[in-house]
Amino acid sequence: RNAAPQIFVDGKPTTLTIDQIPADAIESVEVITNPSAKYEAAGGQGGILNIVLKKEKRIGYNGNFRASVDQRGKIGGGGDLNIREGKINAFVSGNANQRYSISNGNTERQNLIGSPLTNIYQDNHSINDGLMFHSRGGIDWFMNNRNTLTLSGNYVAGRFEPTDELNARTDTIYTGYTNSTSYNRLSETGRKFSNRGGSLQYKHLYPKEGKELTADVNYNKSSFTGRGDYSSKYYNANGTPFGSTIMQNMKSTGYTEILSAQTDYIHPVNDKTKFETGVRGTYRNFLSKTDNFLMNDSTGEFDPVSYT
């Protein structure tokens, strides 16, 4: 429907994005195209993608560990550990992955409308260096065969530091001759992010199959900082620079905070019909701030860019 879906983790809303959840930690992905009233995304639009994370419940001790290395020498690894004894099930997991990617591209464009006509040629070279860490842990208390209490938490952190170099040439076609200008743009940016959250959940199962009562409290906060350094140089047809190098700088920061409490009751009427009701309260707090600066050639200092 041309709308982005709401991202849930283990059936609960989150401030995480899909690229902040490592594939090793995912048990399955559920696509909920027609959410019921108990979901925050009910009412249509993009529906819900529910990311179900791995969590063992087998009796005893079990776990697994993994490691990897890619063709550029970047390493990754993680592990899961689960302990189930009596009425207690404890679980913990962690993943860390380095990332280093290189990409190259070129664009050739001919503008056939306008006067004068122009041809544009671009080449770009990009490198993205990054690291991401994901951890999760919790305890299930099986009070009896119908009541379960779960306390869980997660912490995610990472950084990405892309570098991009763009070379572009514009040929302006006049009658009898062509005038060419070009420029070089170098971008060095960085972004750090973290996400932390916790959840307390209660579930009661009734003797009738499908009938249940749930209640939970969730807290989730994502924060980020970003920076960027940009330099642009312009050249004439014979490759001689003209004008001064344009130096720009950017700094950004922000966070998204969600606190929610919810209880839901499900009562199956028959094989095709069920009754659902509940109550939900949500507190949201957002901040996003970006400051831009431009090099002052006379002072050699970066001056803030004001917008009116």
C-alpha positions, 0 to 999 in steps of 0.5 A, spaced: 500 500 500 506 504 499 506 505 506 512 502 511 510 497 516 510 498 523 516 494 526 515 489 532 519 485 536 516 479 540 509 482 539 511 489 542 513 495 538 520 497 538 525 503 536 529 498 533 530 498 525 531 492 521 538 493 520 539 493 527 537 486 528 542 481 526 540 475 522 543 470 527 538 472 533 532 471 529 527 465 529 522 467 524 519 473 521 511 474 521 507 478 516 501 481 519 497 484 514 490 485 517 492 487 525 487 486 530 485 492 535 490 490 540 496 492 535 498 499 535 498 499 527 491 497 527 487 500 522 491 499 516 496 502 512 503 498 512 501 493 517 506 489 522 513 486 521 513 482 527 521 479 529 521 473 533 527 472 536 530 466 538 529 463 545 530 456 548 525 453 553 528 446 553 529 442 560 537 443 562 542 447 559 543 448 552 546 453 547 550 455 541 556 459 539 558 461 532 564 465 529 565 468 522 570 472 517 568 475 511 573 476 505 576 483 507 578 480 514 572 483 518 570 478 523 563 476 527 560 472 532 555 470 537 552 465 542 546 463 546 545 460 552 539 457 555 538 454 562 531 451 564 530 448 571 523 447 574 519 453 574 525 458 571 527 459 564 533 463 563 536 466 557 542 470 554 544 472 547 549 476 544 552 478 537 557 482 534 559 483 527 564 488 523 562 491 516 567 493 511 563 494 504 566 498 497 562 500 492 563 503 485 558 507 480 558 511 474 552 515 471 552 518 464 546 522 462 544 526 456 539 532 457 535 532 450 531 538 452 533 545 453 538 550 451 543 549 451 543 542 451 548 538 457 551 532 458 553 529 465 558 524 467 559 522 474 563 517 478 563 515 485 567 511 490 564 509 497 567 505 503 562 503 509 566 501 515 562 499 521 561 495 527 554 493 531 553 489 537 546 486 539 545 483 546 539 480 550 537 476 556 531 475 561 527 470 565 521 466 565 517 464 571 512 459 570 508 460 576 504 454 574 501 451 567 497 457 566 501 463 568 507 465 566 511 472 568 517 474 563 522 479 565 527 481 559 531 486 556 536 488 550 542 493 549 544 494 541 549 499 539 553 500 533 557 505 528 557 506 521 563 511 518 562 511 510 566 515 506 564 517 499 568 521 493 564 523 487 567 526 481 562 529 476 563 533 469 558 537 465 559 538 458 554 544 456 553 544 448 553 550 444 554 551 437 560 549 434 564 548 441 563 545 448 564 548 455 566 543 460 566 544 468 567 539 473 567 538 481 570 533 486 566 532 492 569 528 498 564 526 504 566 523 510 561 522 515 559 518 521 553 515 525 553 512 532 547 509 535 544 505 541 538 502 543 536 499 550 529 497 553 526 492 558 519 488 558 515 485 564 510 481 561 504 476 564 500 471 561 494 467 563 491 461 559 484 459 560 482 452 560 479 453 553 483 453 548 485 460 545 482 464 551 488 468 554 489 474 558 496 478 557 499 484 560 505 487 559 509 494 560 515 496 555 520 501 555 525 502 549 529 508 547 534 509 541 539 515 541 544 517 535 549 522 534 552 523 527 557 528 524 559 529 517 565 533 513 564 535 506 569 538 501 567 541 494 572 543 489 570 546 482 575 545 475 574 549 469 575 545 462 583 544 462 582 542 469 584 548 473 581 549 479 577 556 480 574 559 486 575 556 493 574 550 496 567 549 499 568 546 506 562 544 510 560 541 516 554 537 520 553 535 527 546 531 529 543 528 535 537 525 537 533 520 540 526 516 540 523 514 547 517 509 548 513 507 554 507 503 554 503 499 558 497 494 555 493 488 557 489 484 552 483 479 553 482 474 547 475 469 548 474 465 542 467 464 540 467 459 535 472 456 530 471 462 526 470 468 531 473 471 537 472 477 541 478 481 543 478 487 548 483 491 552 486 497 554 493 501 552 497 507 554 503 510 551 508 515 552 512 518 546 518 522 546 522 525 540 528 529 539 532 530 532 537 536 531 541 538 526 546 543 525 550 545 519 556 549 518 560 553 512 567 554 512 569 562 513 575 563 508 576 570 511 577 567 518 578 559 517 573 558 522 566 554 521 560 559 521 553 556 523 548 556 517 542 560 519 535 558 516 530 564 515 
